[in-house]
């Protein structure tokens, strides 16, 4: 008799989702799905609003990555008034970049130290009450202390530029609304109640060293857990280097062959489309010329380090070279290596932040450029979780008539489903006995992508965990619940 195991919702991710594992009549795993079960529909909400409100409205999608939505929308709105990124003033561009690197830095710190480190420190079979940052602080006080202060540093950058740490205001059409002061700069360049940019670089190097040592000790499960071939997508700079703020779209397949060759942002619609499934509100993006079966890609830190040809800051580039050498220069399809890649990106952001803070241009007063209204604008940015696309159309009065958002977690929808399927097929035994360790392994596979489910379906939910086993007739034969 066929049965179904349900994990609802998945914990230690942002938003509300559940997992169902389907068993055949013999009790073997037949398939597994990652469902996104709530819907808000921001793409519809923003219609009828004036275009200049978009950067403020869309950041309400999420309390974790509002800055990413704010800046992606701002880049699209710049195009709506006839401006390309190179048309903005150096001051506005550098302040936006500083804001962006601060956001990536704090978000990566949040994910690694608060959400992922309990799995790494305590193991997959650790009890639920131990899998949190409080337990991390008890087991490794310095790791937790530095993690908290590193996130605070990124948030202080956001507060200085946008006015507050969450849902602030920085970008306006054609630039930014305020300059940066010498006091704000000096606060971030020198140690005080928030450690300095130099300290952030030092600590980021320590964290990369920590994860490398962890890989040396635990390479067997890190190299094999939820490992499967996939495409990879990300932005790259003019020479193929890692680019988080503005670049061209590049994709490669599981063997490293280029499948999308550095296309400009405005051409994304020629190459991408989205599939739908009746069991999830989240769509499935893929490359048209490869089709749904082969055209899907991972995005995020692992993908970005796969598609780029280097990192434009010296310390992070050296670590990228070592990261690549670990797989003998081959494309890295190991899901658990995402954490290593994430920490290398943190180091890169820390280096970029220091360089921008030392740049006198951020103290300038040339903040806004003007242009003429156009009917369409597209903004693409590398959010912490991966490639983020904002696309708006407006009428002659500047009112939004169409909005399309393809967020990082949406790109990762198919990869996360593949990861869940891998765990179901390799971890769950023929006897469908629900254990904490088994459930956590499914969540670990999903957590490696740092999913933001509120962004992906524009959804919101609670975080208890309900587990049910259903027979082929949909009858509950076993059920468990934990808060």
C-alpha positions, -999 to +999 in steps of 0.1 A: +000+000+000+015+034-011+023+059+017+034+095+019+057+111+045+050+149+050+074+174+065+053+206+070+068+231+072+106+229+068+124+247+096+153+271+098+145+286+064+128+319+057+091+313+048+067+283+047+072+251+028+067+214+032+082+182+019+063+150+009+081+117+004+060+092-016+064+055-011+052+028-034+031-002-023+062-021-013+074+008+010+102+020-012+108+056-020+090+064-053+094+102-054+098+133-033+087+169-037+094+203-021+061+222-019+056+259-015+021+261-001+012+298+005+008+327-019+007+365-017+012+377-052+034+408-051+037+409-089+000+418-089+001+441-059+024+466-074+004+471-106-013+505-106+014+521-085+038+547-099+071+533-109+091+553-083+073+534-055+085+500-067+119+500-048+100+507-016+071+483-021+090+452-032+114+451-003+084+443+018+085+409+002+111+399+029+127+410+061+159+390+053+169+403+019+149+436+014+180+454+002+184+430-027+149+436-039+153+474-033+184+475-055+172+452-082+140+473-085+161+505-084+182+493-114+150+485-133+135+519-124+167+536-136+161+520-170+125+532-169+138+568-168+162+561-196+194+555-176+218+525-177+241+517-148+270+535-163+249+567-165+246+571-127+271+592-109+302+575-093+290+585-058+255+569-064+270+538-079+295+532-052+270+539-024+246+514-039+275+489-042+285+495-006+249+489+004+248+457-016+280+442-002+268+450+033+236+432+026+254+401+012+278+401+040+252+402+068+229+377+050+257+352+046+267+356+082+231+351+093+228+319+073+261+303+082+262+311+119+225+310+128+211+284+104+238+261+090+264+259+118+243+238+141+241+211+115+279+212+110+289+214+147+264+189+162+258+165+133+227+154+115+213+133+144+215+161+170+183+167+189+162+197+178+168+216+209+205+217+202+202+228+166+202+266+172+226+295+176+223+294+215+237+259+215+264+270+191+274+297+215+277+272+243+298+248+222+320+274+205+317+308+221+341+326+198+325+313+166+291+325+178+304+359+190+322+366+158+292+355+138+269+378+156+293+408+153+299+401+116+262+402+109+259+434+129+287+450+108+268+444+076+236+457+092+254+489+103+264+496+067+227+492+057+216+515+085+241+542+076+231+543+039+194+534+041+184+549+075+176+517+092+186+480+091+154+467+076+132+483+050+151+516+048+153+540+019+185+544-002+179+542-039+158+566-059+153+568-096+187+577-111+207+574-079+205+577-041+187+601-018+215+609+006+253+611+008+276+593+032+292+613+060+328+611+073+315+601+107+296+571+092+327+561+072+351+564+102+327+544+124+330+515+100+368+519+094+378+518+131+371+494+159+344+505+184+313+487+195+312+474+159+345+459+148+362+476+118+363+465+082+399+453+087+386+431+115+358+418+092+385+407+067+405+390+094+375+372+108+363+362+073+397+346+067+393+327+100+359+315+090+372+302+056+400+285+074+374+269+098+353+255+069+384+242+051+395+223+083+359+210+086+360+197+051+393+180+057+377+161+087+343+154+072+350+152+034+332+119+029+297+131+037+303+167+025+314+155-009+286+129-014+256+143+005+229+155-020+254+156-048+239+155-083+248+171-117+232+204-125+236+236-144+249+268-127+239+304-134+253+338-122+265+372-132+301+378-143+321+409-150+338+419-183+366+394-179+344+366-164+352+376-128+327+373-100+303+402-101+276+406-075+261+440-085+261+444-123+273+421-150+262+397-178+244+364-173+265+332-177+254+296-173+274+263-175+263+227-174+274+201-150+306+195-169+315+232-172+304+237-208+289+272-214+252+271-220+245+309-217+273+330-230+274+363-211+242+378-223+231+413-213+204+417-187+179+431-211+180+399-231+169+375-203+134+370-217+149+356-249+165+328-230+145+321-199+110+308-193+092+293-163+074+260-159+046+254-133+035+224-113+001+219-097+017+209-064+036+241-057+030+279-060+067+283-069+076+283-106+105+264-123+128+286-144+148+271-172+167+280-204+144+278-234+170+264-258+178+235-235+142+227-224+127+220-190+145+187-186+181+200-191+178+238-188+174+243-151+203+258-130+215+263-095+221+299-084+239+313-053+274+311-039+283+276-053+270+285-088+287+319-088+321+304-079+316+278-106+307+302-135+333+329-128+369+329-138+382+345-107+374+370-079+385+407-082+398+409-046+432+393-037+424+373-006+391+359-019+407+351-052+433+330-035+407+311-016+387+307-048+417+291-065+420+266-036+382+259-037+385+251-074+416+229-069+397+209-044+376+195-073+406+194-097+393+224-116+360+206-124+325+220-119+315+215-083+281+198-079+284+191-042+255+207-024+272+209+009+301+229-006+277+258-008+288+268+028+324+270+018+316+291-012+294+314+009+323+321+033+346+329+004+320+354-008+319+369+027+356+375+025+352+391-010+325+414+004+346+424+033+375+434+010+351+453-013+336+471+017+370+483+029+379+495-005+347+515-009+349+530+026+384+543+017+371+558-016+364+595-012+337+593-039+312+579-014+313+613+003+303+632-028+272+651-034+264+642-070+236+618-061+209+618-088+209+618-126+178+624-147+164+609-179+132+605-199+105+579-192+106+546-211+080+519-211+102+490-198+129+484-173+149+454-162+172+451-131+193+420-124+215+416-093+232+388-074+212+386-042+229+365-014+209+335-025+215+340-062+204+357-094+175+381-088+155+395-117+130+425-116+111+434-147+086+463-149+064+478-176+047+512-172+021+532-191+025+568-204+017+581-169+044+560-153+020+536-136+032+500-134+012+478-157+032+446-155+057+431-130+077+399-133+100+387-105+123+357-108+140+354-075+170+334-064+150+307-046+127+303-077+158+295-098+168+270-071+134+253-070+143+224-093+178+220-076+161+219-041+136+193-054+166+172-067+183+175-033+152+163-015+148+134-039+185+125-034+180+124+004+148+104+002+163+078-021+196+075-002+187+080+034+151+068+040+151+031+045+125+007+031+109+009+065+093+044+066+102+051+103+102+088+110+133+099+130+147+133+138+179+125+120+161+115+088+139+146+088+169+169+095+189+154+066+161+165+043+161+200+058+199+201+057+198+195+019+173+224+015+190+247+040+223+246+019+205+268-006+195+293+021+160+294+006+138+325+011+104+311+004+086+344+011+105+359-018+100+330-041+062+328-039+058+361-021+045+339+008+046+339+046+041+312+072+048+298+107+075+274+116+063+243+135+069+209+120+042+185+112+050+150+099+024+126+085+024+093+067-005+087+044-015+056+025-023+055-012-059+065-004-048+096+015-056+082+050-032+092+078-016+061+093+010+080+114+014+116+125+038+136+146+042+172+155+069+194+171+070+231+176 
